Amino acid sequence: MIGRSLQARAIAAAALAILIALVIVGVGVDLLVSRQLHRSLDRTLRQRAVEVSQLSASAPALLTTPGALDSPIGGTQLVVEVVDRRGRIVARSLSLGGRVLPTAPLVRSAIDRSRTGYADTRLGDERLRVYTAPLADFGGPAAGGAVVVGASTHDLNDTLASLHLFVLVSGLIAAALAALAVALLLRRALRPLGRLASAAAEIERTGDPRRRLPEPDSADEVGQLAATLNAMLGGLERARDAERRFLVDASHELRTPLTALRGNVAYLARRGATPELVADLARDAERLARLADDLLVVSREEGGSLPDEVVRLDELAAAARDDGIDVDAPEPVPVRGDRAALERALRNLVENASRYGPEGGRVTISVERGDGHARVSVSDEGSGLGPDEAERAFERFWRGRQDGPGSGLGLAIVRATAERHGGRVYAEGSRFTIELPVLKDFSESTGRTGDELEKGPS
């Protein structure tokens, strides 16, 4: 329905545009042709009047000869009347028969005021264009009188009517051809859209994001749309697979402590409590609570809004200094972020380095800025991760050692926090780095901690 409606609107618009264009052109052509034809007729009438005036002055006797005024000019049959100074007819065209040209006002104006003039009049059922001019007083019966020359406008009107008909028929034919051309082009252009709509409806019906839309062979806008929609479906498929993996991994992580809890509870029901059993129950409960907290943090970070608090990474690093932890933060490095979330992300990196680094080794926190980015890195003295492990290190529930401690969500929380702040996180060997956009308009002269700002100057 949408395709047919779009096609109908496009066809109607094309036909209407052609009609409007041809109407405008037709009106312009009609005005130009009509003006040119009327000027040509007026020149013919004036030329005939000049000839009659010359004949009246040079050969008055010839002027009154029957038929002398009936010769056509340029194929145009003209009618002529010559009157004397009293308005009496001296000579006239034989084609007039017993008729008289109704031009008395023009004749009196030409005789009394020596004025020439044009007028449109009727002679019976025939429309005429007439021209009146005074005659010189050089002798002869028409001296001091006037000459009236007229011509029928029938041929002129027929020519204009034929032009109007031609423009109208041409407009209709052009509009029909334009509508046909647009219909053919739109049918070809909308056919891929119809296939896309059918495929999309089938995907919506089945709910299967693994299916793809058919991509047309042409690399036009429809092809780009199909490619974009297929890329979107690919993203939805990856998101669905990630969600499915997350549910599977979360279920697996929850199953282990729950199975231990059920076994310990069953043992407790049969034999009673022992200090070791109580300790196991406490550890399992703590693991479940930590796992639930980490899952909640990941969900909040991934769906959180962009933070707007000014946080100095060098201050966060200084606050994390402890036994076995070195800090290298020589200058203020401000970012716009969530202080609590960044503190948690840094703490997770420090715990990860302490847990997987060599026993007794030192952990180093370094903060730097450059190329428009702020970086806080945590490294230990171990060999670190290989390239393949570095790419997977920030996935949910991934552990370097399957039997390692923790929930497997610590580094996933770090990645979610970095991405919420418009940055990223990456690993190079034993060095884990959070990279965030640096706050460029931060003034170092006012770069004090929140506590210092609240207390004021000392």
Secondary structure, DSSP 8 states (H G I E B T S, - for coil): -HHHHHHHHHHHHHHHHHHHHHHHHHHHHHHHHHHHHHHHHHHHHHHHHHHHHHHHHH-HHHHTSTTTT---BTTB-EEEEEE-TTS-EEEE-GGGTT---S-HHHHHHHHHH---EEEEEEETTEEEEEEEEE---SSSTTTT-EEEEEEE-HHHHHHHHHHHHHHHHHHHHHHHHHHHHHHHHHHHHHHHHHHHHHHHHHHHHHT-TT------SS-SHHHHHHHHHHHHHHHHHHHHHHHHHHHHHHHHHHHHHHHHHHHHHHHHHHH---HHHHHHHHHHHHHHHHHHHHHHHHHHHHH-----EEEEHHHHHHHT-BTTEEEE--S--EEEE-HHHHHHHHHHHHHHHHHHS-TT--EEEEEEEETTEEEEEEE-SS----HHHHHHTTSTT--SSTT-SS-S-HHHHHHHHHHHTT-EEEEETTEEEEEEEB-TT--GGG---HHHHHH---
